[in-house]
Amino acid sequence: MRQLTTVFAASFIVGLVGAVACGAPPKSCGPSSCSGCCTAADKCEFGLAQTACGISGGTCATCTTGQFCSAGLCTPLSTGGGASGGSGGTAGFGGSAGSGGTAGFG
């Protein structure tokens, strides 16, 4: 019985040392395995969602209010208006009309 207790104790110590020496398993999500982004749970996401935005196997970001995920980057929403287009011109003698313009003589 004493020999069985000694074997059990030795096995326990070897198992404990092995577990401590090995540590946590290496992460599998990264630039070589994920084109989107990696979550804290080591899961690869597409990287185009508001709550999982990122590229090239980097850490996923959560876009804040006023941002959206565009091509894997949290981008500010546009608050300004667009520019207006120019008006067409009028051609003179011998010219041709521009877009929206009126042709002249010639």
The first five atom37 places (N, CA, C, CB, O) and aatype in JSON, in Angstrom:
{
  "aatype": [12, 1, 5, 10, 16, 16, 19, 13, 0, 0, 15, 13, 9, 19, 7, 10, 19, 7, 0, 19, 0, 4, 7, 0, 14, 14, 11, 15, 4, 7, 14, 15, 15, 4, 15, 7, 4, 4, 16, 0, 0, 3, 11, 4, 6, 13, 7, 10, 0, 5, 16, 0, 4, 7, 9, 15, 7, 7, 16, 4, 0, 16, 4, 16, 16, 7, 5, 13, 4, 15, 0, 7, 10, 4, 16, 14, 10, 15, 16, 7, 7, 7, 0, 15, 7, 7, 15, 7, 7, 16, 0, 7, 13, 7, 7, 15, 0, 7, 15, 7, 7, 16, 0, 7, 13, 7],
  "atom_mask": [
    [1, 1, 1, 1, 1],
    [1, 1, 1, 1, 1],
    [1, 1, 1, 1, 1],
    [1, 1, 1, 1, 1],
    [1, 1, 1, 1, 1],
    [1, 1, 1, 1, 1],
    [1, 1, 1, 1, 1],
    [1, 1, 1, 1, 1],
    [1, 1, 1, 1, 1],
    [1, 1, 1, 1, 1],
    [1, 1, 1, 1, 1],
    [1, 1, 1, 1, 1],
    [1, 1, 1, 1, 1],
    [1, 1, 1, 1, 1],
    [1, 1, 1, 0, 1],
    [1, 1, 1, 1, 1],
    [1, 1, 1, 1, 1],
    [1, 1, 1, 0, 1],
    [1, 1, 1, 1, 1],
    [1, 1, 1, 1, 1],
    [1, 1, 1, 1, 1],
    [1, 1, 1, 1, 1],
    [1, 1, 1, 0, 1],
    [1, 1, 1, 1, 1],
    [1, 1, 1, 1, 1],
    [1, 1, 1, 1, 1],
    [1, 1, 1, 1, 1],
    [1, 1, 1, 1, 1],
    [1, 1, 1, 1, 1],
    [1, 1, 1, 0, 1],
    [1, 1, 1, 1, 1],
    [1, 1, 1, 1, 1],
    [1, 1, 1, 1, 1],
    [1, 1, 1, 1, 1],
    [1, 1, 1, 1, 1],
    [1, 1, 1, 0, 1],
    [1, 1, 1, 1, 1],
    [1, 1, 1, 1, 1],
    [1, 1, 1, 1, 1],
    [1, 1, 1, 1, 1],
    [1, 1, 1, 1, 1],
    [1, 1, 1, 1, 1],
    [1, 1, 1, 1, 1],
    [1, 1, 1, 1, 1],
    [1, 1, 1, 1, 1],
    [1, 1, 1, 1, 1],
    [1, 1, 1, 0, 1],
    [1, 1, 1, 1, 1],
    [1, 1, 1, 1, 1],
    [1, 1, 1, 1, 1],
    [1, 1, 1, 1, 1],
    [1, 1, 1, 1, 1],
    [1, 1, 1, 1, 1],
    [1, 1, 1, 0, 1],
    [1, 1, 1, 1, 1],
    [1, 1, 1, 1, 1],
    [1, 1, 1, 0, 1],
    [1, 1, 1, 0, 1],
    [1, 1, 1, 1, 1],
    [1, 1, 1, 1, 1],
    [1, 1, 1, 1, 1],
    [1, 1, 1, 1, 1],
    [1, 1, 1, 1, 1],
    [1, 1, 1, 1, 1],
    [1, 1, 1, 1, 1],
    [1, 1, 1, 0, 1],
    [1, 1, 1, 1, 1],
    [1, 1, 1, 1, 1],
    [1, 1, 1, 1, 1],
    [1, 1, 1, 1, 1],
    [1, 1, 1, 1, 1],
    [1, 1, 1, 0, 1],
    [1, 1, 1, 1, 1],
    [1, 1, 1, 1, 1],
    [1, 1, 1, 1, 1],
    [1, 1, 1, 1, 1],
    [1, 1, 1, 1, 1],
    [1, 1, 1, 1, 1],
    [1, 1, 1, 1, 1],
    [1, 1, 1, 0, 1],
    [1, 1, 1, 0, 1],
    [1, 1, 1, 0, 1],
    [1, 1, 1, 1, 1],
    [1, 1, 1, 1, 1],
    [1, 1, 1, 0, 1],
    [1, 1, 1, 0, 1],
    [1, 1, 1, 1, 1],
    [1, 1, 1, 0, 1],
    [1, 1, 1, 0, 1],
    [1, 1, 1, 1, 1],
    [1, 1, 1, 1, 1],
    [1, 1, 1, 0, 1],
    [1, 1, 1, 1, 1],
    [1, 1, 1, 0, 1],
    [1, 1, 1, 0, 1],
    [1, 1, 1, 1, 1],
    [1, 1, 1, 1, 1],
    [1, 1, 1, 0, 1],
    [1, 1, 1, 1, 1],
    [1, 1, 1, 0, 1],
    [1, 1, 1, 0, 1],
    [1, 1, 1, 1, 1],
    [1, 1, 1, 1, 1],
    [1, 1, 1, 0, 1],
    [1, 1, 1, 1, 1],
    [1, 1, 1, 0, 1]
  ],
  "atom_positions": [
    [[0.81, -1.18, 0.0], [0.0, 0.0, 0.0], [0.86, 1.25, 0.0], [-0.93, -0.01, 1.18], [0.55, 2.25, -0.65]],
    [[1.95, 1.18, 0.75], [2.85, 2.33, 0.81], [3.44, 2.63, -0.56], [3.97, 2.08, 1.83], [3.63, 3.79, -0.92]],
    [[3.74, 1.58, -1.33], [4.31, 1.76, -2.66], [3.28, 2.43, -3.58], [4.78, 0.39, -3.25], [3.66, 3.27, -4.4]],
    [[2.02, 2.08, -3.48], [0.97, 2.67, -4.28], [0.82, 4.16, -3.96], [-0.35, 1.94, -4.04], [0.63, 4.96, -4.87]],
    [[0.91, 4.53, -2.69], [0.82, 5.92, -2.28], [2.0, 6.71, -2.83], [0.78, 6.04, -0.75], [1.83, 7.85, -3.26]],
    [[3.18, 6.13, -2.82], [4.37, 6.81, -3.35], [4.25, 7.02, -4.85], [5.65, 5.99, -3.03], [4.6, 8.09, -5.35]],
    [[3.76, 6.02, -5.57], [3.58, 6.15, -7.03], [2.54, 7.22, -7.33], [3.14, 4.78, -7.65], [2.73, 8.04, -8.24]],
    [[1.45, 7.23, -6.58], [0.41, 8.24, -6.78], [0.95, 9.64, -6.53], [-0.79, 7.96, -5.85], [0.68, 10.56, -7.31]],
    [[1.69, 9.82, -5.46], [2.26, 11.14, -5.13], [3.25, 11.58, -6.2], [2.96, 11.1, -3.75], [3.25, 12.74, -6.59]],
    [[4.07, 10.67, -6.67], [5.05, 11.01, -7.71], [4.34, 11.38, -9.0], [6.02, 9.83, -7.95], [4.75, 12.33, -9.68]],
    [[3.3, 10.65, -9.36], [2.54, 10.95, -10.58], [1.87, 12.32, -10.48], [1.48, 9.87, -10.83], [1.85, 13.08, -11.44]],
    [[1.33, 12.62, -9.31], [0.69, 13.91, -9.09], [1.69, 15.05, -9.26], [0.05, 13.96, -7.7], [1.39, 16.05, -9.91]],
    [[2.86, 14.91, -8.69], [3.9, 15.96, -8.77], [4.37, 16.13, -10.2], [5.1, 15.62, -7.85], [4.52, 17.26, -10.66]],
    [[4.59, 15.05, -10.92], [5.02, 15.13, -12.31], [3.94, 15.82, -13.15], [5.32, 13.72, -12.88], [4.25, 16.66, -14.0]],
    [[2.67, 15.47, -12.92], [1.57, 16.1, -13.65], [1.46, 17.58, -13.34], [0.0, 0.0, 0.0], [1.22, 18.38, -14.25]],
    [[1.63, 17.95, -12.09], [1.57, 19.35, -11.69], [2.7, 20.15, -12.31], [1.61, 19.46, -10.17], [2.47, 21.26, -12.8]],
    [[3.9, 19.62, -12.29], [5.06, 20.31, -12.89], [4.85, 20.45, -14.39], [6.38, 19.55, -12.59], [5.17, 21.49, -14.97]],
    [[4.33, 19.4, -15.02], [4.08, 19.46, -16.47], [3.05, 20.51, -16.83], [0.0, 0.0, 0.0], [3.21, 21.21, -17.83]],
    [[2.0, 20.63, -16.04], [0.95, 21.61, -16.32], [1.47, 23.03, -16.16], [-0.24, 21.39, -15.4], [1.13, 23.91, -16.95]],
    [[2.29, 23.26, -15.15], [2.85, 24.59, -14.92], [3.86, 24.93, -16.02], [3.52, 24.67, -13.53], [3.9, 26.07, -16.48]],
    [[4.67, 23.98, -16.42], [5.7, 24.22, -17.43], [5.08, 24.53, -18.79], [6.63, 23.02, -17.54], [5.62, 25.35, -19.54]],
    [[3.98, 23.89, -19.11], [3.37, 24.1, -20.42], [2.66, 25.43, -20.51], [2.39, 22.98, -20.72], [2.68, 26.07, -21.56]],
    [[2.03, 25.88, -19.45], [1.33, 27.15, -19.45], [0.1, 27.11, -20.34], [0.0, 0.0, 0.0], [-0.41, 26.04, -20.66]],
    [[-0.36, 28.29, -20.75], [-1.54, 28.4, -21.59], [-1.2, 27.98, -23.02], [-2.1, 29.83, -21.57], [-0.08, 28.19, -23.48]],
    [[-2.16, 27.4, -23.72], [-1.9, 27.02, -25.12], [-1.67, 28.28, -25.96], [-3.07, 26.18, -25.69], [-2.24, 29.33, -25.67]],
    [[-0.86, 28.18, -27.01], [-0.61, 29.35, -27.85], [-1.88, 29.77, -28.59], [0.52, 29.06, -28.85], [-2.73, 28.94, -28.9]],
    [[-1.98, 31.04, -28.87], [-3.13, 31.55, -29.61], [-3.05, 31.07, -31.05], [-3.19, 33.11, -29.56], [-1.97, 31.02, -31.64]],
    [[-4.21, 30.71, -31.59], [-4.23, 30.23, -32.97], [-4.69, 31.32, -33.94], [-5.13, 29.02, -33.1], [-4.47, 31.19, -35.14]],
    [[-5.33, 32.38, -33.45], [-5.79, 33.46, -34.31], [-4.71, 34.52, -34.4], [-7.12, 34.06, -33.77], [-4.2, 35.0, -33.39]],
    [[-4.35, 34.89, -35.61], [-3.33, 35.9, -35.82], [-3.18, 36.22, -37.3], [0.0, 0.0, 0.0], [-3.97, 35.73, -38.12]],
    [[-2.2, 37.02, -37.67], [-2.03, 37.44, -39.06], [-1.88, 36.27, -40.05], [-0.82, 38.32, -39.16], [-2.29, 36.39, -41.2]],
    [[-1.3, 35.17, -39.61], [-1.11, 34.06, -40.54], [-2.37, 33.21, -40.72], [0.01, 33.19, -40.05], [-2.44, 32.42, -41.66]],
    [[-3.35, 33.37, -39.83], [-4.54, 32.52, -39.92], [-5.85, 33.29, -40.05], [-4.61, 31.65, -38.72], [-6.91, 32.68, -40.2]],
    [[-5.8, 34.62, -40.0], [-7.05, 35.41, -39.99], [-6.87, 36.69, -40.8], [-7.47, 35.74, -38.54], [-5.98, 37.48, -40.53]],
    [[-7.73, 36.88, -41.8], [-7.65, 38.12, -42.59], [-8.5, 39.22, -41.97], [-8.1, 37.86, -44.03], [-8.33, 40.4, -42.29]],
    [[-9.42, 38.84, -41.08], [-10.24, 39.82, -40.37], [-9.57, 40.21, -39.07], [0.0, 0.0, 0.0], [-8.43, 40.66, -39.07]],
    [[-10.29, 40.04, -37.96], [-9.72, 40.39, -36.65], [-9.94, 39.26, -35.65], [-10.34, 41.7, -36.11], [-10.79, 38.4, -35.85]],
    [[-9.16, 39.28, -34.58], [-9.21, 38.24, -33.56], [-9.86, 38.76, -32.28], [-7.79, 37.72, -33.26], [-9.52, 39.84, -31.79]],
    [[-10.81, 37.98, -31.75], [-11.49, 38.35, -30.51], [-10.63, 37.94, -29.32], [-12.88, 37.68, -30.42], [-9.62, 37.26, -29.47]],
    [[-11.04, 38.38, -28.13], [-10.34, 38.0, -26.91], [-10.43, 36.5, -26.66], [-10.9, 38.77, -25.7], [-9.6, 35.93, -25.95]],
    [[-11.44, 35.86, -27.25], [-11.61, 34.41, -27.12], [-10.84, 33.65, -28.2], [-13.09, 34.03, -27.19], [-11.05, 32.46, -28.39]],
    [[-9.93, 34.34, -28.91], [-9.07, 33.74, -29.93], [-9.88, 33.21, -31.12], [-8.26, 32.6, -29.32], [-9.53, 32.19, -31.71]],
    [[-10.95, 33.92, -31.47], [-11.8, 33.54, -32.6], [-11.61, 34.57, -33.72], [-13.29, 33.45, -32.17], [-11.6, 35.77, -33.48]],
    [[-11.48, 34.07, -34.95], [-11.33, 34.95, -36.11], [-12.71, 35.42, -36.57], [-10.59, 34.23, -37.27], [-13.6, 34.6, -36.81]],
    [[-12.9, 36.74, -36.68], [-14.13, 37.34, -37.17], [-13.85, 37.98, -38.53], [-14.7, 38.39, -36.15], [-12.7, 38.24, -38.87]],
    [[-14.92, 38.25, -39.31], [-14.74, 38.88, -40.61], [-14.08, 40.25, -40.49], [-16.09, 39.01, -41.31], [-13.33, 40.65, -41.39]],
    [[-14.34, 40.97, -39.41], [-13.72, 42.27, -39.18], [-14.47, 43.43, -39.77], [0.0, 0.0, 0.0], [-13.91, 44.52, -39.9]],
    [[-15.73, 43.22, -40.15], [-16.52, 44.29, -40.76], [-17.74, 44.68, -39.94], [-16.95, 43.88, -42.15], [-18.61, 45.4, -40.43]],
    [[-17.82, 44.22, -38.7], [-18.98, 44.51, -37.84], [-18.65, 45.63, -36.87], [-19.41, 43.24, -37.07], [-17.48, 45.87, -36.55]],
    [[-19.68, 46.32, -36.4], [-19.49, 47.4, -35.43], [-18.8, 46.9, -34.16], [-20.84, 48.04, -35.07], [-18.02, 47.63, -33.55]],
    [[-19.1, 45.66, -33.77], [-18.55, 45.11, -32.53], [-17.31, 44.26, -32.75], [-19.59, 44.3, -31.84], [-16.71, 43.79, -31.78]],
    [[-16.91, 44.04, -33.99], [-15.71, 43.26, -34.31], [-15.12, 43.81, -35.59], [-16.04, 41.73, -34.46], [-15.29, 43.24, -36.67]],
    [[-14.42, 44.92, -35.47], [-13.88, 45.64, -36.61], [-12.36, 45.53, -36.6], [-14.32, 47.13, -36.6], [-11.72, 45.89, -35.61]],
    [[-11.76, 45.03, -37.67], [-10.32, 44.93, -37.73], [-9.84, 44.17, -38.95], [0.0, 0.0, 0.0], [-10.64, 43.57, -39.67]],
    [[-8.53, 44.2, -39.18], [-7.94, 43.55, -40.34], [-6.64, 42.85, -39.97], [-7.7, 44.57, -41.46], [-6.05, 43.11, -38.92]],
    [[-6.21, 41.98, -40.84], [-4.89, 41.33, -40.78], [-4.59, 40.6, -39.47], [-3.84, 42.35, -41.01], [-3.45, 40.59, -39.02]],
    [[-5.61, 39.99, -38.86], [-5.38, 39.21, -37.65], [-5.09, 40.03, -36.41], [0.0, 0.0, 0.0], [-4.61, 39.49, -35.41]],
    [[-5.38, 41.33, -36.45], [-5.19, 42.17, -35.27], [-6.35, 41.99, -34.3], [0.0, 0.0, 0.0], [-7.3, 41.27, -34.58]],
    [[-6.28, 42.65, -33.16], [-7.34, 42.58, -32.16], [-8.57, 43.33, -32.65], [-6.87, 43.14, -30.8], [-8.46, 44.46, -33.14]],
    [[-9.74, 42.71, -32.52], [-10.99, 43.34, -32.95], [-11.27, 44.59, -32.11], [-12.18, 42.35, -32.84], [-11.02, 44.6, -30.9]],
    [[-11.77, 45.62, -32.75], [-12.16, 46.85, -32.06], [-13.68, 46.97, -32.1], [-11.49, 48.1, -32.72], [-14.33, 46.41, -32.99]],
    [[-14.24, 47.68, -31.15], [-15.66, 48.01, -31.15], [-15.78, 49.48, -31.52], [-16.33, 47.7, -29.76], [-15.29, 50.35, -30.8]],
    [[-16.43, 49.74, -32.66], [-16.58, 51.13, -33.09], [-17.56, 51.84, -32.16], [-17.08, 51.2, -34.57], [-18.58, 51.27, -31.76]],
    [[-17.25, 53.08, -31.82], [-18.06, 53.86, -30.9], [-19.2, 54.56, -31.64], [-17.2, 54.89, -30.17], [-19.29, 54.51, -32.87]],
    [[-20.06, 55.2, -30.88], [-21.14, 55.98, -31.47], [-20.5, 57.06, -32.34], [-22.05, 56.61, -30.37], [-19.54, 57.7, -31.93]],
    [[-21.04, 57.25, -33.52], [-20.47, 58.23, -34.45], [-19.42, 57.63, -35.36], [0.0, 0.0, 0.0], [-18.78, 58.36, -36.12]],
    [[-19.22, 56.32, -35.29], [-18.27, 55.64, -36.16], [-18.97, 54.45, -36.82], [-17.02, 55.17, -35.37], [-19.98, 53.96, -36.33]],
    [[-18.4, 54.0, -37.94], [-18.84, 52.76, -38.57], [-17.61, 52.0, -39.02], [-19.81, 53.04, -39.76], [-16.54, 52.59, -39.21]],
    [[-17.75, 50.71, -39.19], [-16.63, 49.87, -39.6], [-16.56, 49.86, -41.11], [-16.77, 48.43, -39.03], [-17.47, 49.37, -41.78]],
    [[-15.48, 50.38, -41.66], [-15.28, 50.43, -43.11], [-13.93, 49.81, -43.44], [-15.36, 51.89, -43.63], [-12.89, 50.32, -43.03]],
    [[-13.96, 48.71, -44.18], [-12.74, 48.01, -44.58], [-11.88, 47.64, -43.38], [-11.93, 48.86, -45.56], [-10.65, 47.66, -43.47]],
    [[-12.52, 47.3, -42.27], [-11.8, 46.87, -41.08], [-11.28, 47.99, -40.21], [0.0, 0.0, 0.0], [-10.49, 47.75, -39.29]],
    [[-11.7, 49.22, -40.46], [-11.26, 50.38, -39.66], [-12.48, 51.14, -39.16], [-10.34, 51.32, -40.49], [-13.41, 51.39, -39.93]],
    [[-12.48, 51.51, -37.87], [-13.55, 52.36, -37.34], [-13.36, 53.75, -37.91], [-13.54, 52.38, -35.77], [-12.32, 54.39, -37.7]],
    [[-14.36, 54.22, -38.64], [-14.27, 55.47, -39.38], [-15.37, 56.43, -38.91], [-14.39, 55.21, -40.91], [-16.51, 56.01, -38.74]],
    [[-15.03, 57.71, -38.69], [-16.07, 58.67, -38.27], [-17.16, 58.81, -39.32], [-15.44, 60.04, -37.98], [-16.89, 58.78, -40.52]],
    [[-18.4, 58.96, -38.85], [-19.49, 59.25, -39.76], [-19.3, 60.65, -40.32], [-20.87, 59.11, -39.05], [-18.83, 61.53, -39.6]],
    [[-19.65, 60.86, -41.56], [-19.53, 62.17, -42.19], [-20.64, 63.07, -41.68], [-19.57, 62.06, -43.73], [-21.81, 62.66, -41.68]],
    [[-20.3, 64.28, -41.24], [-21.32, 65.21, -40.75], [-21.53, 66.37, -41.71], [-20.94, 65.74, -39.38], [-22.51, 67.1, -41.57]],
    [[-20.64, 66.56, -42.67], [-20.77, 67.67, -43.62], [-21.54, 67.22, -44.86], [0.0, 0.0, 0.0], [-21.64, 66.03, -45.14]],
    [[-22.07, 68.19, -45.58], [-22.77, 67.89, -46.83], [-21.78, 67.76, -47.97], [0.0, 0.0, 0.0], [-20.63, 68.18, -47.86]],
    [[-22.23, 67.2, -49.04], [-21.38, 67.05, -50.21], [-21.29, 68.36, -50.98], [0.0, 0.0, 0.0], [-22.1, 69.26, -50.78]],
    [[-20.32, 68.46, -51.84], [-20.15, 69.65, -52.67], [-21.11, 69.6, -53.85], [-18.68, 69.78, -53.16], [-21.46, 68.52, -54.32]],
    [[-21.53, 70.76, -54.32], [-22.43, 70.78, -55.46], [-21.61, 70.79, -56.75], [-23.37, 72.01, -55.41], [-20.46, 71.22, -56.77]],
    [[-22.22, 70.3, -57.8], [-21.54, 70.26, -59.11], [-21.56, 71.62, -59.78], [0.0, 0.0, 0.0], [-22.4, 72.46, -59.47]],
    [[-20.66, 71.83, -60.67], [-20.6, 73.1, -61.41], [-21.65, 73.13, -62.51], [0.0, 0.0, 0.0], [-22.25, 72.1, -62.83]],
    [[-21.85, 74.28, -63.07], [-22.85, 74.4, -64.14], [-22.17, 74.31, -65.48], [-23.63, 75.72, -64.02], [-20.96, 74.55, -65.6]],
    [[-22.94, 73.97, -66.51], [-22.4, 73.88, -67.87], [-22.15, 75.26, -68.45], [0.0, 0.0, 0.0], [-22.78, 76.24, -68.04]],
    [[-21.26, 75.34, -69.36], [-20.93, 76.63, -69.97], [-21.61, 76.82, -71.3], [0.0, 0.0, 0.0], [-22.31, 75.93, -71.8]],
    [[-21.41, 77.96, -71.87], [-21.94, 78.28, -73.19], [-20.77, 78.45, -74.12], [-22.84, 79.55, -73.16], [-19.84, 79.21, -73.83]],
    [[-20.81, 77.75, -75.26], [-19.69, 77.83, -76.2], [-19.8, 79.09, -77.04], [-19.65, 76.58, -77.11], [-20.9, 79.56, -77.33]],
    [[-18.69, 79.63, -77.4], [-18.66, 80.81, -78.27], [-18.58, 80.38, -79.73], [0.0, 0.0, 0.0], [-18.93, 79.24, -80.06]],
    [[-18.12, 81.26, -80.58], [-18.0, 80.99, -82.01], [-17.0, 79.86, -82.25], [-17.57, 82.26, -82.77], [-15.88, 79.9, -81.73]],
    [[-17.39, 78.86, -83.01], [-16.5, 77.78, -83.4], [-16.25, 76.76, -82.29], [0.0, 0.0, 0.0], [-15.48, 75.82, -82.49]],
    [[-16.86, 76.93, -81.14], [-16.62, 75.99, -80.05], [-17.69, 74.92, -79.98], [0.0, 0.0, 0.0], [-18.62, 74.88, -80.79]],
    [[-17.55, 74.1, -79.02], [-18.58, 73.08, -78.8], [-19.1, 73.23, -77.37], [-18.01, 71.63, -79.04], [-18.41, 73.74, -76.49]],
    [[-20.3, 72.79, -77.16], [-20.93, 72.96, -75.86], [-20.33, 71.98, -74.87], [-22.46, 72.77, -75.96], [-20.0, 70.84, -75.22]],
    [[-20.19, 72.43, -73.63], [-19.79, 71.53, -72.53], [-21.02, 70.79, -72.03], [0.0, 0.0, 0.0], [-22.12, 70.97, -72.56]],
    [[-20.85, 70.0, -71.05], [-21.98, 69.25, -70.51], [-23.0, 70.22, -69.95], [-21.52, 68.25, -69.42], [-22.68, 71.01, -69.07]],
    [[-24.2, 70.17, -70.43], [-25.27, 71.02, -69.92], [-25.25, 72.41, -70.52], [0.0, 0.0, 0.0], [-26.04, 73.26, -70.12]],
    [[-24.35, 72.66, -71.47], [-24.25, 74.0, -72.04], [-25.05, 74.13, -73.32], [0.0, 0.0, 0.0], [-25.72, 73.2, -73.75]],
    [[-24.96, 75.31, -73.94], [-25.65, 75.59, -75.19], [-24.62, 75.88, -76.27], [-26.63, 76.78, -75.02], [-23.69, 76.66, -76.05]],
    [[-24.77, 75.26, -77.42], [-23.79, 75.44, -78.51], [-23.98, 76.82, -79.13], [-23.95, 74.32, -79.61], [-25.1, 77.34, -79.2]],
    [[-22.89, 77.4, -79.56], [-22.95, 78.71, -80.2], [-22.88, 78.56, -81.73], [0.0, 0.0, 0.0], [-23.23, 77.51, -82.27]],
    [[-22.44, 79.59, -82.4], [-22.34, 79.58, -83.86], [-21.1, 78.83, -84.28], [-22.32, 81.02, -84.43], [-20.09, 78.83, -83.59]],
    [[-21.19, 78.18, -85.42], [-20.0, 77.65, -85.95], [-19.95, 76.25, -86.17], [0.0, 0.0, 0.0], [-18.93, 75.73, -86.63]]
  ]
}
